[in-house]
């Protein structure tokens, strides 16, 4: 086996050849030229090389229009880029970045030809996001100079670059490429060689599960996408993102990941194969999970699967007053939401003292809104007056809708629903805010399971726009219609889903978080690098470890155990590192230590 060379200094990477001038190659060429590098663009297709030049001219012209470049700077940038179809043009390059199609045969052929063209010290980088860098390097005459340099699309805008080392890569090559990435204004993250690396390794498993969820007709494509945008703050829903990436590309990446991991979560959902083989590969084809105005367009148009804008065929029950059971942050937040919509609210807890404390929390929240100019003091006072705090559930006797937000414990919830069944008037809708427990189990604790439904709010309830509406097999149509109408009244976006562990958001979010923990557990990448990769490469508002520490490691572990128990998939088994941290009392920000340490309040 070849061994890495000593850490000898490499020449500055001033001249860079880019092999493959598709969208990614063109973007990389622009980034390099903008940073003062001489760029040699190479593609087997003369037409594609010409298209690259035209794209660069158009892109830089827009930069001049927006004041980001002067005319002189644009001319100098374009002059630094030459294009052609012959690999021999790379002879004088200090670095070659190949972004050819995701095929071992194509990439290995390129590397073999480059071995006969470039200098021995020239660094060879692959832009693959799915194939083994080690396998590509092993076939090269100088495996020590081969590594991965994974840019994200669009390359000029995306800050992340994953620098991928194999066991054969010389440290000097890694250093040279890392320094180049910094010179380009990018944020390099060092990762080892495994399919998907960090960002795509976490992202594509999540996308695959979303595709499988849609394929099972568990929720509509629109509701899955809205749930992840509104529930997690993501820039795009997973199915829209699959269309943007390309369904065929996603299938290729997942095939490579599954070949390496044998994790069923990476086995491509059958719908990805069906869409790919039908040519429905997403935006580039004009149709994928959604239908687009034209191939290449991002404008979605209606098709046979687009939900009707007509109202529900069944009318909901009238709701003028709401009972909220619980005294925690979620209960007070939900009470505030209903009161802001003008509904009378009975806020009940196990004692008068706890109920008054919950109402006081609402008062503080409303005061903050007044301080920020979001509402007047008079409106805040009248909103608070709509909430009546009580220490007995007997005061739910006349409410039209009762919403429980008590502890996430099935026995506690079942006991409460037994009480609500006795106290609430006939026809009242009974709702649970559970995030992971079976709604039907709560329903069966009553004599009227047809009146029971899930209303999963997200924390903080006043700010988060999403409510997952969870029907059981026993829920009446008019109960479902009632809750949809209430969601519209309180200005929340309702998404429908079935009574299955995790519903939409948690069923997709927590396996992703668990896989991130496994990456750290296996010493594949650091907490900071993984968090940076997902924020910079995936557009996530928080990295997975930031989010785990905010949610609470104990809460996260409990949800992952529920998912594993329901779906019985070995890939969903909670990471031992997460279990160890919880056992040690390291629960996140609330205890001052989780994956990171926090200053004591």
C-alpha positions as a Python dict, from the first residue, in 0.01 Angstrom:
ca = {
    (1, 'X'): (0, 0, 0),
    (2, 'X'): (125, 349, -81),
    (3, 'X'): (204, 572, 214),
    (4, 'X'): (162, 948, 236),
    (5, 'X'): (469, 1152, 153),
    (6, 'X'): (635, 1370, 415),
    (7, 'X'): (480, 1704, 493),
    (8, 'X'): (681, 1898, 234),
    (9, 'X'): (562, 2246, 135),
    (10, 'X'): (359, 2262, -186),
    (11, 'X'): (379, 2542, -438),
    (12, 'X'): (105, 2805, -400),
    (13, 'X'): (-212, 2697, -578),
    (14, 'X'): (-221, 2988, -822),
    (15, 'X'): (-328, 2807, -1139),
    (16, 'X'): (-626, 2576, -1111),
    (17, 'X'): (-782, 2351, -1373),
    (18, 'X'): (-1153, 2269, -1341),
    (19, 'X'): (-1255, 1952, -1526),
    (20, 'X'): (-1627, 1938, -1597),
    (21, 'X'): (-1802, 2265, -1677),
    (22, 'X'): (-2158, 2198, -1574),
    (23, 'X'): (-2337, 2417, -1320),
    (24, 'X'): (-2100, 2324, -1037),
    (25, 'X'): (-1781, 2344, -1244),
    (26, 'X'): (-1882, 2683, -1382),
    (27, 'X'): (-1957, 2811, -1033),
    (28, 'X'): (-1620, 2688, -901),
    (29, 'X'): (-1441, 2852, -1195),
    (30, 'X'): (-1612, 3184, -1113),
    (31, 'X'): (-1514, 3161, -744),
    (32, 'X'): (-1151, 3087, -833),
    (33, 'X'): (-1124, 3364, -1090),
    (34, 'X'): (-1288, 3613, -854),
    (35, 'X'): (-1015, 3529, -600),
    (36, 'X'): (-739, 3607, -850),
    (37, 'X'): (-660, 3251, -962),
    (38, 'X'): (-585, 3163, -1323),
    (39, 'X'): (-849, 2909, -1425),
    (40, 'X'): (-828, 2646, -1698),
    (41, 'X'): (-1176, 2514, -1769),
    (42, 'X'): (-1193, 2175, -1942),
    (43, 'X'): (-1494, 1980, -2068),
    (44, 'X'): (-1532, 1701, -2324),
    (45, 'X'): (-1809, 1904, -2487),
    (46, 'X'): (-1721, 2220, -2681),
    (47, 'X'): (-2083, 2331, -2641),
    (48, 'X'): (-2061, 2293, -2263),
    (49, 'X'): (-1735, 2491, -2253),
    (50, 'X'): (-1901, 2769, -2452),
    (51, 'X'): (-2202, 2756, -2222),
    (52, 'X'): (-1967, 2798, -1924),
    (53, 'X'): (-1817, 3113, -2076),
    (54, 'X'): (-2162, 3255, -2149),
    (55, 'X'): (-2274, 3179, -1792),
    (56, 'X'): (-1966, 3354, -1650),
    (57, 'X'): (-2026, 3657, -1872),
    (58, 'X'): (-2389, 3678, -1759),
    (59, 'X'): (-2310, 3625, -1392),
    (60, 'X'): (-2035, 3885, -1382),
    (61, 'X'): (-2252, 4131, -1574),
    (62, 'X'): (-2514, 4099, -1298),
    (63, 'X'): (-2238, 4166, -1044),
    (64, 'X'): (-2152, 4489, -1226),
    (65, 'X'): (-2519, 4592, -1232),
    (66, 'X'): (-2541, 4535, -856),
    (67, 'X'): (-2223, 4726, -784),
    (68, 'X'): (-2024, 4420, -671),
    (69, 'X'): (-1770, 4453, -953),
    (70, 'X'): (-1648, 4738, -1169),
    (71, 'X'): (-1632, 4695, -1544),
    (72, 'X'): (-1254, 4674, -1523),
    (73, 'X'): (-1267, 4404, -1252),
    (74, 'X'): (-1514, 4207, -1460),
    (75, 'X'): (-1287, 4219, -1764),
    (76, 'X'): (-988, 4106, -1557),
    (77, 'X'): (-1188, 3821, -1402),
    (78, 'X'): (-1305, 3691, -1740),
    (79, 'X'): (-951, 3719, -1878),
    (80, 'X'): (-828, 3483, -1607),
    (81, 'X'): (-1052, 3202, -1741),
    (82, 'X'): (-965, 2997, -2046),
    (83, 'X'): (-1164, 2696, -2165),
    (84, 'X'): (-1101, 2396, -2386),
    (85, 'X'): (-1170, 2027, -2438),
    (86, 'X'): (-822, 1876, -2396),
    (87, 'X'): (-698, 1754, -2057),
    (88, 'X'): (-342, 1835, -2162),
    (89, 'X'): (-430, 2201, -2096),
    (90, 'X'): (-398, 2114, -1724),
    (91, 'X'): (-22, 2052, -1758),
    (92, 'X'): (76, 2371, -1577),
    (93, 'X'): (-196, 2359, -1307),
    (94, 'X'): (-102, 2358, -940),
    (95, 'X'): (-441, 2207, -857),
    (96, 'X'): (-697, 2019, -1064),
    (97, 'X'): (-1058, 1999, -941),
    (98, 'X'): (-1272, 1746, -1126),
    (99, 'X'): (-1650, 1781, -1114),
    (100, 'X'): (-1738, 1525, -1379),
    (101, 'X'): (-2053, 1307, -1354),
    (102, 'X'): (-2080, 1083, -1045),
    (103, 'X'): (-1931, 771, -1201),
    (104, 'X'): (-1621, 581, -1087),
    (105, 'X'): (-1540, 490, -1446),
    (106, 'X'): (-1551, 851, -1568),
    (107, 'X'): (-1360, 994, -1271),
    (108, 'X'): (-1095, 720, -1267),
    (109, 'X'): (-1034, 770, -1640),
    (110, 'X'): (-983, 1143, -1578),
    (111, 'X'): (-738, 1078, -1294),
    (112, 'X'): (-543, 824, -1502),
    (113, 'X'): (-509, 1072, -1788),
    (114, 'X'): (-411, 1352, -1547),
    (115, 'X'): (-130, 1133, -1408),
    (116, 'X'): (32, 1152, -1749),
    (117, 'X'): (-24, 1527, -1788),
    (118, 'X'): (37, 1716, -1463),
    (119, 'X'): (350, 1764, -1254),
    (120, 'X'): (414, 1514, -970),
    (121, 'X'): (347, 1780, -707),
    (122, 'X'): (14, 1894, -856),
    (123, 'X'): (-278, 1833, -619),
    (124, 'X'): (-574, 1642, -764),
    (125, 'X'): (-914, 1707, -604),
    (126, 'X'): (-1244, 1537, -672),
    (127, 'X'): (-1566, 1726, -624),
    (128, 'X'): (-1767, 1408, -563),
    (129, 'X'): (-2034, 1408, -297),
    (130, 'X'): (-2109, 1037, -313),
    (131, 'X'): (-1812, 832, -428),
    (132, 'X'): (-1513, 705, -231),
    (133, 'X'): (-1215, 939, -245),
    (134, 'X'): (-995, 649, -130),
    (135, 'X'): (-1103, 433, -424),
    (136, 'X'): (-1034, 716, -668),
    (137, 'X'): (-695, 786, -507),
    (138, 'X'): (-588, 420, -502),
    (139, 'X'): (-616, 406, -881),
    (140, 'X'): (-389, 711, -921),
    (141, 'X'): (-13, 698, -974),
    (142, 'X'): (28, 940, -681),
    (143, 'X'): (-253, 864, -432),
    (144, 'X'): (-95, 1089, -171),
    (145, 'X'): (-188, 1399, -372),
    (146, 'X'): (-555, 1304, -422),
    (147, 'X'): (-827, 1438, -192),
    (148, 'X'): (-1184, 1562, -199),
    (149, 'X'): (-1286, 1926, -233),
    (150, 'X'): (-1665, 1927, -209),
    (151, 'X'): (-1825, 2262, -294),
    (152, 'X'): (-2198, 2324, -252),
    (153, 'X'): (-2437, 2457, -512),
    (154, 'X'): (-2443, 2744, -604),
    (155, 'X'): (-2067, 2759, -548),
    (156, 'X'): (-2035, 3141, -559),
    (157, 'X'): (-2293, 3180, -279),
    (158, 'X'): (-2242, 2876, -55),
    (159, 'X'): (-1969, 2918, 205),
    (160, 'X'): (-1901, 2555, 292),
    (161, 'X'): (-1623, 2345, 140),
    (162, 'X'): (-1569, 1994, 274),
    (163, 'X'): (-1201, 1897, 250),
    (164, 'X'): (-1195, 1518, 237),
    (165, 'X'): (-886, 1316, 329),
    (166, 'X'): (-834, 949, 257),
    (167, 'X'): (-588, 732, 451),
    (168, 'X'): (-348, 793, 161),
    (169, 'X'): (-365, 1174, 149),
    (170, 'X'): (-52, 1372, 237),
    (171, 'X'): (-112, 1634, 509),
    (172, 'X'): (59, 1896, 291),
    (173, 'X'): (-209, 1851, 22),
    (174, 'X'): (-483, 1899, 281),
    (175, 'X'): (-312, 2212, 414),
    (176, 'X'): (-272, 2360, 66),
    (177, 'X'): (-634, 2303, -30),
    (178, 'X'): (-763, 2424, 308),
    (179, 'X'): (-565, 2746, 272),
    (180, 'X'): (-699, 2790, -81),
    (181, 'X'): (-1056, 2751, 46),
    (182, 'X'): (-990, 3023, 304),
    (183, 'X'): (-844, 3247, 31),
    (184, 'X'): (-1166, 3194, -165),
    (185, 'X'): (-1368, 3327, 129),
    (186, 'X'): (-1505, 2982, 208),
    (187, 'X'): (-1525, 2797, 539),
    (188, 'X'): (-1343, 2463, 501),
    (189, 'X'): (-1446, 2167, 715),
    (190, 'X'): (-1209, 1870, 747),
    (191, 'X'): (-1381, 1533, 710),
    (192, 'X'): (-1289, 1172, 649),
    (193, 'X'): (-1383, 962, 350),
    (194, 'X'): (-1731, 819, 369),
    (195, 'X'): (-2028, 854, 131),
    (196, 'X'): (-2202, 1188, 168),
    (197, 'X'): (-1925, 1319, 394),
    (198, 'X'): (-2090, 1536, 666),
    (199, 'X'): (-2352, 1762, 510),
    (200, 'X'): (-2488, 1526, 246),
    (201, 'X'): (-2438, 1227, 476),
    (202, 'X'): (-2689, 1380, 716),
    (203, 'X'): (-2904, 1556, 458),
    (204, 'X'): (-2974, 1270, 219),
    (205, 'X'): (-3088, 1029, 491),
    (206, 'X'): (-3345, 1289, 595),
    (207, 'X'): (-3453, 1350, 234),
    (208, 'X'): (-3489, 976, 180),
    (209, 'X'): (-3715, 938, 482),
    (210, 'X'): (-3929, 1229, 362),
    (211, 'X'): (-3967, 1060, 23),
    (212, 'X'): (-4067, 735, 194),
    (213, 'X'): (-4317, 923, 413),
    (214, 'X'): (-4478, 1072, 103),
    (215, 'X'): (-4472, 740, -79),
    (216, 'X'): (-4662, 580, 210),
    (217, 'X'): (-4933, 847, 166),
    (218, 'X'): (-4886, 940, 527),
    (219, 'X'): (-4898, 1311, 445),
    (220, 'X'): (-4921, 1522, 130),
    (221, 'X'): (-4611, 1664, -35),
    (222, 'X'): (-4726, 2017, 52),
    (223, 'X'): (-4780, 1928, 419),
    (224, 'X'): (-4446, 1749, 453),
    (225, 'X'): (-4262, 2047, 306),
    (226, 'X'): (-4458, 2306, 506),
    (227, 'X'): (-4403, 2109, 827),
    (228, 'X'): (-4025, 2109, 791),
    (229, 'X'): (-4008, 2474, 685),
    (230, 'X'): (-4233, 2603, 961),
    (231, 'X'): (-4145, 2348, 1229),
    (232, 'X'): (-3766, 2356, 1184),
    (233, 'X'): (-3704, 2689, 1011),
    (234, 'X'): (-3555, 2523, 704),
    (235, 'X'): (-3527, 2726, 383),
    (236, 'X'): (-3695, 2452, 176),
    (237, 'X'): (-3905, 2146, 239),
    (238, 'X'): (-3742, 1808, 168),
    (239, 'X'): (-3944, 1717, -141),
    (240, 'X'): (-3892, 2058, -302),
    (241, 'X'): (-3522, 2021, -220),
    (242, 'X'): (-3510, 1678, -385),
    (243, 'X'): (-3656, 1836, -698),
    (244, 'X'): (-3391, 2109, -685),
    (245, 'X'): (-3100, 1867, -632),
    (246, 'X'): (-3235, 1621, -887),
    (247, 'X'): (-3418, 1301, -794),
    (248, 'X'): (-3167, 1097, -995),
    (249, 'X'): (-2873, 1262, -818),
    (250, 'X'): (-3029, 1190, -479),
    (251, 'X'): (-3079, 828, -575),
    (252, 'X'): (-2712, 799, -681),
    (253, 'X'): (-2590, 947, -353),
    (254, 'X'): (-2818, 722, -147),
    (255, 'X'): (-2710, 413, -341),
    (256, 'X'): (-2347, 493, -255),
    (257, 'X'): (-2433, 560, 110),
    (258, 'X'): (-2629, 236, 140),
    (259, 'X'): (-2350, 35, -25),
    (260, 'X'): (-2112, 161, 244),
    (261, 'X'): (-2339, 163, 551),
    (262, 'X'): (-2604, -106, 485),
    (263, 'X'): (-2826, 118, 697),
    (264, 'X'): (-3187, 81, 581),
    (265, 'X'): (-3237, 455, 632),
    (266, 'X'): (-3002, 504, 334),
    (267, 'X'): (-3169, 247, 107),
    (268, 'X'): (-3328, 470, -160),
    (269, 'X'): (-3706, 492, -127),
    (270, 'X'): (-3864, 310, -425),
    (271, 'X'): (-4035, 630, -540),
    (272, 'X'): (-3692, 780, -615),
    (273, 'X'): (-3621, 496, -858),
    (274, 'X'): (-3968, 522, -1013),
    (275, 'X'): (-3942, 897, -1069),
    (276, 'X'): (-3583, 869, -1201),
    (277, 'X'): (-3665, 594, -1449),
    (278, 'X'): (-3970, 787, -1568),
    (279, 'X'): (-3750, 1089, -1636),
    (280, 'X'): (-3925, 1291, -1365),
    (281, 'X'): (-3601, 1409, -1209),
    (282, 'X'): (-3718, 1739, -1065),
    (283, 'X'): (-3684, 2100, -1174),
    (284, 'X'): (-3439, 2023, -1454),
    (285, 'X'): (-3702, 1799, -1617),
    (286, 'X'): (-3997, 2023, -1537),
    (287, 'X'): (-4150, 1759, -1312),
    (288, 'X'): (-4053, 1555, -1008),
    (289, 'X'): (-4243, 1553, -681),
    (290, 'X'): (-4396, 1878, -807),
    (291, 'X'): (-4473, 2006, -1156),
    (292, 'X'): (-4291, 2318, -1282),
    (293, 'X'): (-4370, 2585, -1538),
    (294, 'X'): (-4093, 2459, -1769),
    (295, 'X'): (-3777, 2247, -1746),
    (296, 'X'): (-3527, 2439, -1534),
    (297, 'X'): (-3793, 2665, -1384),
    (298, 'X'): (-3843, 2699, -1011),
    (299, 'X'): (-4206, 2806, -1048),
    (300, 'X'): (-4446, 2535, -926),
    (301, 'X'): (-4772, 2499, -1117),
    (302, 'X'): (-5086, 2311, -1024),
    (303, 'X'): (-5119, 1948, -1117),
    (304, 'X'): (-5350, 1657, -1034),
    (305, 'X'): (-5203, 1630, -683),
    (306, 'X'): (-5239, 1996, -589),
    (307, 'X'): (-5481, 2029, -294),
    (308, 'X'): (-5815, 2189, -371),
    (309, 'X'): (-5869, 2535, -226),
    (310, 'X'): (-6235, 2456, -168),
    (311, 'X'): (-6334, 2441, 196),
    (312, 'X'): (-6388, 2108, 376),
    (313, 'X'): (-6693, 1911, 266),
    (314, 'X'): (-6796, 1879, 631),
    (315, 'X'): (-6860, 2182, 850),
    (316, 'X'): (-6682, 2209, 1182),
    (317, 'X'): (-6842, 2256, 1521),
    (318, 'X'): (-6866, 2609, 1663),
    (319, 'X'): (-6583, 2701, 1901),
    (320, 'X'): (-6619, 3010, 2120),
    (321, 'X'): (-6439, 2898, 2435),
    (322, 'X'): (-6131, 2682, 2487),
    (323, 'X'): (-5998, 2494, 2788),
    (324, 'X'): (-5620, 2454, 2817),
    (325, 'X'): (-5496, 2193, 3065),
    (326, 'X'): (-5144, 2235, 3201),
    (327, 'X'): (-4920, 2491, 3368),
    (328, 'X'): (-4594, 2472, 3173),
    (329, 'X'): (-4450, 2687, 2895),
    (330, 'X'): (-4647, 2508, 2625),
    (331, 'X'): (-4980, 2540, 2808),
    (332, 'X'): (-4934, 2912, 2876),
    (333, 'X'): (-4819, 2969, 2516),
    (334, 'X'): (-5126, 2793, 2374),
    (335, 'X'): (-5355, 2989, 2609),
    (336, 'X'): (-5196, 3312, 2481),
    (337, 'X'): (-5249, 3208, 2118),
    (338, 'X'): (-5621, 3136, 2171),
    (339, 'X'): (-5678, 3455, 2371),
    (340, 'X'): (-5505, 3668, 2105),
    (341, 'X'): (-5760, 3528, 1857),
    (342, 'X'): (-6044, 3653, 2077),
    (343, 'X'): (-6146, 3318, 2224),
    (344, 'X'): (-6239, 3282, 2588),
    (345, 'X'): (-5983, 3058, 2760),
    (346, 'X'): (-6006, 2854, 3079),
    (347, 'X'): (-5648, 2776, 3188),
    (348, 'X'): (-5662, 2487, 3434),
    (349, 'X'): (-5383, 2323, 3633),
    (350, 'X'): (-5355, 2085, 3928),
    (351, 'X'): (-5374, 2381, 4168),
    (352, 'X'): (-5498, 2738, 4165),
    (353, 'X'): (-5142, 2854, 4236),
    (354, 'X'): (-4997, 2675, 3933),
    (355, 'X'): (-5275, 2807, 3709),
    (356, 'X'): (-5219, 3165, 3825),
    (357, 'X'): (-4844, 3128, 3765),
    (358, 'X'): (-4916, 3008, 3410),
    (359, 'X'): (-5146, 3309, 3351),
    (360, 'X'): (-4875, 3539, 3489),
    (361, 'X'): (-4635, 3391, 3232),
    (362, 'X'): (-4883, 3490, 2960),
    (363, 'X'): (-4894, 3840, 3106),
    (364, 'X'): (-4515, 3871, 3087),
    (365, 'X'): (-4517, 3750, 2726),
    (366, 'X'): (-4783, 4006, 2633),
    (367, 'X'): (-4584, 4280, 2807),
    (368, 'X'): (-4281, 4191, 2596),
    (369, 'X'): (-4498, 4223, 2285),
    (370, 'X'): (-4611, 4566, 2400),
    (371, 'X'): (-4249, 4667, 2462),
    (372, 'X'): (-4157, 4562, 2108),
    (373, 'X'): (-4446, 4757, 1959),
    (374, 'X'): (-4629, 4446, 1838),
    (375, 'X'): (-4949, 4527, 2030),
    (376, 'X'): (-5092, 4808, 2239),
    (377, 'X'): (-5114, 4797, 2617),
    (378, 'X'): (-5494, 4802, 2586),
    (379, 'X'): (-5494, 4502, 2353),
    (380, 'X'): (-5260, 4314, 2588),
    (381, 'X'): (-5485, 4384, 2886),
    (382, 'X'): (-5801, 4274, 2704),
    (383, 'X'): (-5624, 3959, 2582),
    (384, 'X'): (-5519, 3868, 2936),
    (385, 'X'): (-5874, 3930, 3058),
    (386, 'X'): (-5996, 3654, 2825),
    (387, 'X'): (-5795, 3399, 3026),
    (388, 'X'): (-5946, 3260, 3347),
    (389, 'X'): (-5705, 3062, 3565),
    (390, 'X'): (-5845, 2779, 3773),
    (391, 'X'): (-5726, 2489, 3982),
    (392, 'X'): (-6002, 2249, 3875),
    (393, 'X'): (-6089, 2083, 3545),
    (394, 'X'): (-6455, 2109, 3643),
    (395, 'X'): (-6442, 2457, 3492),
    (396, 'X'): (-6410, 2293, 3148),
    (397, 'X'): (-6779, 2205, 3166),
    (398, 'X'): (-6885, 2460, 2902),
    (399, 'X'): (-6579, 2477, 2674),
    (400, 'X'): (-6617, 2384, 2308),
    (401, 'X'): (-6257, 2266, 2273),
    (402, 'X'): (-6030, 2122, 2543),
    (403, 'X'): (-5656, 2109, 2470),
    (404, 'X'): (-5423, 1924, 2706),
    (405, 'X'): (-5057, 2024, 2739),
    (406, 'X'): (-4949, 1821, 3041),
    (407, 'X'): (-4647, 1595, 3090),
    (408, 'X'): (-4540, 1373, 2796),
    (409, 'X'): (-4641, 1060, 2984),
    (410, 'X'): (-4907, 832, 2840),
    (411, 'X'): (-5058, 729, 3174),
    (412, 'X'): (-5082, 1093, 3287),
    (413, 'X'): (-5253, 1187, 2961),
    (414, 'X'): (-5491, 891, 2973),
    (415, 'X'): (-5600, 983, 3323),
    (416, 'X'): (-5659, 1341, 3215),
    (417, 'X'): (-5867, 1233, 2915),
    (418, 'X'): (-6078, 1015, 3144),
    (419, 'X'): (-6141, 1327, 3353),
    (420, 'X'): (-6216, 1545, 3047),
    (421, 'X'): (-6460, 1281, 2924),
    (422, 'X'): (-6659, 1319, 3247),
    (423, 'X'): (-6633, 1697, 3272),
    (424, 'X'): (-6670, 1832, 2917),
    (425, 'X'): (-7012, 1871, 2758),
    (426, 'X'): (-7129, 1642, 2478),
    (427, 'X'): (-6991, 1758, 2143),
    (428, 'X'): (-6681, 1924, 2287),
    (429, 'X'): (-6364, 1845, 2092),
    (430, 'X'): (-6083, 1695, 2303),
    (431, 'X'): (-5727, 1752, 2176),
    (432, 'X'): (-5383, 1637, 2287),
    (433, 'X'): (-5061, 1827, 2215),
    (434, 'X'): (-4845, 1515, 2240),
    (435, 'X'): (-4537, 1515, 2020),
    (436, 'X'): (-4467, 1143, 2025),
    (437, 'X'): (-4738, 940, 2200),
    (438, 'X'): (-5030, 765, 2024),
    (439, 'X'): (-5332, 993, 2005),
    (440, 'X'): (-5562, 692, 1979),
    (441, 'X'): (-5448, 575, 2325),
    (442, 'X'): (-5578, 904, 2466),
    (443, 'X'): (-5899, 864, 2266),
    (444, 'X'): (-5960, 513, 2401),
    (445, 'X'): (-5949, 650, 2757),
    (446, 'X'): (-6279, 826, 2680),
    (447, 'X'): (-6629, 712, 2592),
    (448, 'X'): (-6620, 934, 2282),
    (449, 'X'): (-6304, 853, 2082),
    (450, 'X'): (-6459, 1012, 1774),
    (451, 'X'): (-6422, 1353, 1945),
    (452, 'X'): (-6047, 1316, 2012),
    (453, 'X'): (-5772, 1453, 1787),
    (454, 'X'): (-5407, 1563, 1805),
    (455, 'X'): (-5308, 1932, 1789),
    (456, 'X'): (-4930, 1937, 1809),
    (457, 'X'): (-4815, 2294, 1865),
    (458, 'X'): (-4446, 2385, 1851),
    (459, 'X'): (-4254, 2574, 2117),
    (460, 'X'): (-4278, 2871, 2164),
    (461, 'X'): (-4644, 2844, 2062),
    (462, 'X'): (-4704, 3219, 2012),
    (463, 'X'): (-4416, 3242, 1762),
    (464, 'X'): (-4424, 2908, 1580),
    (465, 'X'): (-4671, 2900, 1292),
    (466, 'X'): (-4711, 2522, 1261),
    (467, 'X'): (-4973, 2289, 1408),
    (468, 'X'): (-4969, 1919, 1317),
    (469, 'X'): (-5330, 1798, 1307),
    (470, 'X'): (-5332, 1429, 1391),
    (471, 'X'): (-5638, 1219, 1306),
    (472, 'X'): (-5682, 872, 1447),
    (473, 'X'): (-5878, 601, 1269),
    (474, 'X'): (-6167, 692, 1502),
    (475, 'X'): (-6168, 1074, 1465),
    (476, 'X'): (-6491, 1214, 1322),
    (477, 'X'): (-6479, 1426, 1006),
    (478, 'X'): (-6643, 1725, 1172),
    (479, 'X'): (-6387, 1712, 1456),
    (480, 'X'): (-6108, 1730, 1199),
    (481, 'X'): (-6287, 2018, 1024),
    (482, 'X'): (-6331, 2197, 1359),
    (483, 'X'): (-5961, 2189, 1438),
    (484, 'X'): (-5867, 2303, 1086),
    (485, 'X'): (-6106, 2599, 1125),
    (486, 'X'): (-5964, 2681, 1468),
    (487, 'X'): (-5608, 2675, 1329),
    (488, 'X'): (-5713, 2926, 1063),
    (489, 'X'): (-5873, 3147, 1329),
    (490, 'X'): (-5556, 3150, 1544),
    (491, 'X'): (-5344, 3210, 1232),
    (492, 'X'): (-5154, 2884, 1241),
    (493, 'X'): (-5061, 2671, 940),
    (494, 'X'): (-5222, 2331, 987),
    (495, 'X'): (-5075, 2017, 831),
    (496, 'X'): (-5256, 1684, 834),
    (497, 'X'): (-5087, 1358, 926),
    (498, 'X'): (-5173, 1019, 1065),
    (499, 'X'): (-5137, 890, 1420),
    (500, 'X'): (-4781, 761, 1395),
    (501, 'X'): (-4482, 819, 1623),
    (502, 'X'): (-4315, 1153, 1560),
    (503, 'X'): (-4590, 1267, 1321),
    (504, 'X'): (-4408, 1461, 1045),
    (505, 'X'): (-4148, 1690, 1202),
    (506, 'X'): (-4008, 1474, 1480),
    (507, 'X'): (-4016, 1160, 1263),
    (508, 'X'): (-3784, 1336, 1015),
    (509, 'X'): (-3585, 1557, 1253),
    (510, 'X'): (-3472, 1316, 1524),
    (511, 'X'): (-3318, 1043, 1305),
    (512, 'X'): (-3109, 1322, 1148),
    (513, 'X'): (-3000, 1441, 1494),
    (514, 'X'): (-2923, 1083, 1598),
    (515, 'X'): (-2706, 1030, 1289),
    (516, 'X'): (-2512, 1346, 1374),
    (517, 'X'): (-2440, 1204, 1721),
    (518, 'X'): (-2317, 882, 1559),
    (519, 'X'): (-2072, 1083, 1347),
    (520, 'X'): (-1914, 1233, 1660),
    (521, 'X'): (-1927, 901, 1841),
    (522, 'X'): (-1728, 744, 1558),
    (523, 'X'): (-1474, 1032, 1561),
    (524, 'X'): (-1559, 1109, 1201),
    (525, 'X'): (-1595, 1485, 1251),
    (526, 'X'): (-1608, 1735, 1537),
    (527, 'X'): (-1918, 1895, 1687),
    (528, 'X'): (-1814, 2234, 1552),
    (529, 'X'): (-1746, 2103, 1202),
    (530, 'X'): (-2077, 1918, 1184),
    (531, 'X'): (-2272, 2220, 1310),
    (532, 'X'): (-2091, 2445, 1062),
    (533, 'X'): (-2151, 2200, 776),
    (534, 'X'): (-2527, 2188, 831),
    (535, 'X'): (-2564, 2563, 873),
    (536, 'X'): (-2342, 2656, 580),
    (537, 'X'): (-2412, 2360, 351),
    (538, 'X'): (-2776, 2292, 432),
    (539, 'X'): (-2905, 2635, 532),
    (540, 'X'): (-3015, 2506, 872),
    (541, 'X'): (-3078, 2779, 1132),
    (542, 'X'): (-2896, 2574, 1395),
    (543, 'X'): (-2645, 2290, 1378),
    (544, 'X'): (-2761, 1953, 1514),
    (545, 'X'): (-2565, 1982, 1840),
    (546, 'X'): (-2680, 2335, 1905),
    (547, 'X'): (-3036, 2212, 1856),
    (548, 'X'): (-2993, 1902, 2073),
    (549, 'X'): (-2865, 2114, 2360),
    (550, 'X'): (-3161, 2353, 2323),
    (551, 'X'): (-3426, 2080, 2300),
    (552, 'X'): (-3272, 1882, 2585),
    (553, 'X'): (-3082, 1556, 2547),
    (554, 'X'): (-3332, 1374, 2769),
    (555, 'X'): (-3626, 1491, 2557),
    (556, 'X'): (-3439, 1396, 2240),
    (557, 'X'): (-3353, 1052, 2374),
    (558, 'X'): (-3714, 989, 2475),
    (559, 'X'): (-3840, 1076, 2126),
    (560, 'X'): (-3574, 860, 1959),
    (561, 'X'): (-3670, 566, 2180),
    (562, 'X'): (-4035, 608, 2078),
    (563, 'X'): (-3941, 616, 1708),
    (564, 'X'): (-3718, 310, 1744),
    (565, 'X'): (-3988, 122, 1934),
    (566, 'X'): (-4257, 199, 1675),
    (567, 'X'): (-4064, 149, 1350),
    (568, 'X'): (-3825, -126, 1474),
    (569, 'X'): (-3554, -4, 1238),
    (570, 'X'): (-3201, -71, 1371),
    (571, 'X'): (-3086, 259, 1217),
    (572, 'X'): (-3320, 443, 1454),
    (573, 'X'): (-3162, 299, 1770),
    (574, 'X'): (-3044, 592, 1987),
    (575, 'X'): (-2669, 656, 1965),
    (576, 'X'): (-2494, 521, 2279),
    (577, 'X'): (-2316, 856, 2324),
    (578, 'X'): (-2655, 1027, 2365),
    (579, 'X'): (-2763, 768, 2620),
    (580, 'X'): (-2437, 808, 2814),
    (581, 'X'): (-2470, 1188, 2832),
    (582, 'X'): (-2828, 1162, 2958),
    (583, 'X'): (-2725, 903, 3218),
    (584, 'X'): (-2453, 1145, 3333),
    (585, 'X'): (-2708, 1424, 3378),
    (586, 'X'): (-2568, 1628, 3086),
    (587, 'X'): (-2901, 1732, 2940),
    (588, 'X'): (-2807, 2047, 2748),
    (589, 'X'): (-2849, 2414, 2824),
    (590, 'X'): (-3094, 2355, 3106),
    (591, 'X'): (-2824, 2177, 3311),
    (592, 'X'): (-2531, 2387, 3190),
    (593, 'X'): (-2376, 2099, 2999),
    (594, 'X'): (-2477, 1879, 2711),
    (595, 'X'): (-2265, 1833, 2402),
    (596, 'X'): (-2114, 2168, 2499),
    (597, 'X'): (-2071, 2352, 2828),
    (598, 'X'): (-2267, 2669, 2903),
    (599, 'X'): (-2213, 2953, 3147),
    (600, 'X'): (-2427, 2921, 3457),
    (601, 'X'): (-2714, 3166, 3477),
}
